[in-house]
Amino acid sequence: MAKTSRLCSLLLRLLAAAATLCAAVVMATSHDSTTIFGLTLDAKFQYTPSLEFFVVANAVGCGYTLLVLFVPPTTSLSRLVIVFDVTVAMLLTAATAAAGAMAEVGKKGNSHAGWMPICGQVPSFCDHVMGALICAFVGVIAYFLIVLHTIYTLLSPLFP
């Protein structure tokens, strides 16, 4: 039972690490430019703070996940992992929500604020953002499952 639980945790953490790394890399490499009326307009993730937050949060999530793989399950430090798992899950959820909100504004604009949609002019950038959001959403789901698995693992000896 312990080996199955450890294997499940390992696979979920590897999935989360891969998804968050993919999201960070895809977003970090997203850029496109267009020319409108002789003006060249660039679209990069660095121009929006919420997309920068998205890249940093996913990089932190990936780094943390890879570090936790080396924590032995029998140490007292492994009990503290659940706190950090929940914290990273919340961080990834917040970053994905913020980037998703910006993607929605980029796709549809905001008529009340006078913001025009940009995805028609820079489709490559918007495709990268959508791909990164899909990867990040997989990472958020993986972290949700990690938190549930860790809670189950910690509570199962208490309630046989």
Secondary structure as a PSIPRED ss2 file (coil, helix, strand):
# PSIPRED VFORMAT (PSIPRED V4.0)

   1 M C   1.000  0.000  0.000
   2 A H   0.000  1.000  0.000
   3 K H   0.000  1.000  0.000
   4 T H   0.000  1.000  0.000
   5 S H   0.000  1.000  0.000
   6 R H   0.000  1.000  0.000
   7 L H   0.000  1.000  0.000
   8 C H   0.000  1.000  0.000
   9 S H   0.000  1.000  0.000
  10 L H   0.000  1.000  0.000
  11 L H   0.000  1.000  0.000
  12 L H   0.000  1.000  0.000
  13 R H   0.000  1.000  0.000
  14 L H   0.000  1.000  0.000
  15 L H   0.000  1.000  0.000
  16 A H   0.000  1.000  0.000
  17 A H   0.000  1.000  0.000
  18 A H   0.000  1.000  0.000
  19 A H   0.000  1.000  0.000
  20 T H   0.000  1.000  0.000
  21 L H   0.000  1.000  0.000
  22 C H   0.000  1.000  0.000
  23 A H   0.000  1.000  0.000
  24 A H   0.000  1.000  0.000
  25 V H   0.000  1.000  0.000
  26 V H   0.000  1.000  0.000
  27 M H   0.000  1.000  0.000
  28 A H   0.000  1.000  0.000
  29 T C   1.000  0.000  0.000
  30 S C   1.000  0.000  0.000
  31 H E   0.000  0.000  1.000
  32 D E   0.000  0.000  1.000
  33 S E   0.000  0.000  1.000
  34 T E   0.000  0.000  1.000
  35 T E   0.000  0.000  1.000
  36 I E   0.000  0.000  1.000
  37 F C   1.000  0.000  0.000
  38 G C   1.000  0.000  0.000
  39 L E   0.000  0.000  1.000
  40 T E   0.000  0.000  1.000
  41 L E   0.000  0.000  1.000
  42 D E   0.000  0.000  1.000
  43 A E   0.000  0.000  1.000
  44 K E   0.000  0.000  1.000
  45 F H   0.000  1.000  0.000
  46 Q H   0.000  1.000  0.000
  47 Y H   0.000  1.000  0.000
  48 T C   1.000  0.000  0.000
  49 P H   0.000  1.000  0.000
  50 S H   0.000  1.000  0.000
  51 L H   0.000  1.000  0.000
  52 E H   0.000  1.000  0.000
  53 F H   0.000  1.000  0.000
  54 F H   0.000  1.000  0.000
  55 V H   0.000  1.000  0.000
  56 V H   0.000  1.000  0.000
  57 A H   0.000  1.000  0.000
  58 N H   0.000  1.000  0.000
  59 A H   0.000  1.000  0.000
  60 V H   0.000  1.000  0.000
  61 G H   0.000  1.000  0.000
  62 C H   0.000  1.000  0.000
  63 G H   0.000  1.000  0.000
  64 Y H   0.000  1.000  0.000
  65 T H   0.000  1.000  0.000
  66 L H   0.000  1.000  0.000
  67 L H   0.000  1.000  0.000
  68 V H   0.000  1.000  0.000
  69 L C   1.000  0.000  0.000
  70 F C   1.000  0.000  0.000
  71 V C   1.000  0.000  0.000
  72 P C   1.000  0.000  0.000
  73 P C   1.000  0.000  0.000
  74 T C   1.000  0.000  0.000
  75 T C   1.000  0.000  0.000
  76 S C   1.000  0.000  0.000
  77 L H   0.000  1.000  0.000
  78 S H   0.000  1.000  0.000
  79 R H   0.000  1.000  0.000
  80 L H   0.000  1.000  0.000
  81 V H   0.000  1.000  0.000
  82 I H   0.000  1.000  0.000
  83 V H   0.000  1.000  0.000
  84 F H   0.000  1.000  0.000
  85 D H   0.000  1.000  0.000
  86 V H   0.000  1.000  0.000
  87 T H   0.000  1.000  0.000
  88 V H   0.000  1.000  0.000
  89 A H   0.000  1.000  0.000
  90 M H   0.000  1.000  0.000
  91 L H   0.000  1.000  0.000
  92 L H   0.000  1.000  0.000
  93 T H   0.000  1.000  0.000
  94 A H   0.000  1.000  0.000
  95 A H   0.000  1.000  0.000
  96 T H   0.000  1.000  0.000
  97 A H   0.000  1.000  0.000
  98 A H   0.000  1.000  0.000
  99 A H   0.000  1.000  0.000
 100 G H   0.000  1.000  0.000
 101 A H   0.000  1.000  0.000
 102 M H   0.000  1.000  0.000
 103 A H   0.000  1.000  0.000
 104 E H   0.000  1.000  0.000
 105 V H   0.000  1.000  0.000
 106 G H   0.000  1.000  0.000
 107 K H   0.000  1.000  0.000
 108 K H   0.000  1.000  0.000
 109 G C   1.000  0.000  0.000
 110 N E   0.000  0.000  1.000
 111 S C   1.000  0.000  0.000
 112 H C   1.000  0.000  0.000
 113 A C   1.000  0.000  0.000
 114 G C   1.000  0.000  0.000
 115 W E   0.000  0.000  1.000
 116 M C   1.000  0.000  0.000
 117 P C   1.000  0.000  0.000
 118 I C   1.000  0.000  0.000
 119 C C   1.000  0.000  0.000
 120 G C   1.000  0.000  0.000
 121 Q C   1.000  0.000  0.000
 122 V C   1.000  0.000  0.000
 123 P H   0.000  1.000  0.000
 124 S H   0.000  1.000  0.000
 125 F H   0.000  1.000  0.000
 126 C H   0.000  1.000  0.000
 127 D H   0.000  1.000  0.000
 128 H H   0.000  1.000  0.000
 129 V H   0.000  1.000  0.000
 130 M H   0.000  1.000  0.000
 131 G H   0.000  1.000  0.000
 132 A H   0.000  1.000  0.000
 133 L H   0.000  1.000  0.000
 134 I H   0.000  1.000  0.000
 135 C H   0.000  1.000  0.000
 136 A H   0.000  1.000  0.000
 137 F H   0.000  1.000  0.000
 138 V H   0.000  1.000  0.000
 139 G H   0.000  1.000  0.000
 140 V H   0.000  1.000  0.000
 141 I H   0.000  1.000  0.000
 142 A H   0.000  1.000  0.000
 143 Y H   0.000  1.000  0.000
 144 F H   0.000  1.000  0.000
 145 L H   0.000  1.000  0.000
 146 I H   0.000  1.000  0.000
 147 V H   0.000  1.000  0.000
 148 L H   0.000  1.000  0.000
 149 H H   0.000  1.000  0.000
 150 T H   0.000  1.000  0.000
 151 I H   0.000  1.000  0.000
 152 Y H   0.000  1.000  0.000
 153 T H   0.000  1.000  0.000
 154 L H   0.000  1.000  0.000
 155 L H   0.000  1.000  0.000
 156 S C   1.000  0.000  0.000
 157 P C   1.000  0.000  0.000
 158 L C   1.000  0.000  0.000
 159 F C   1.000  0.000  0.000
 160 P C   1.000  0.000  0.000
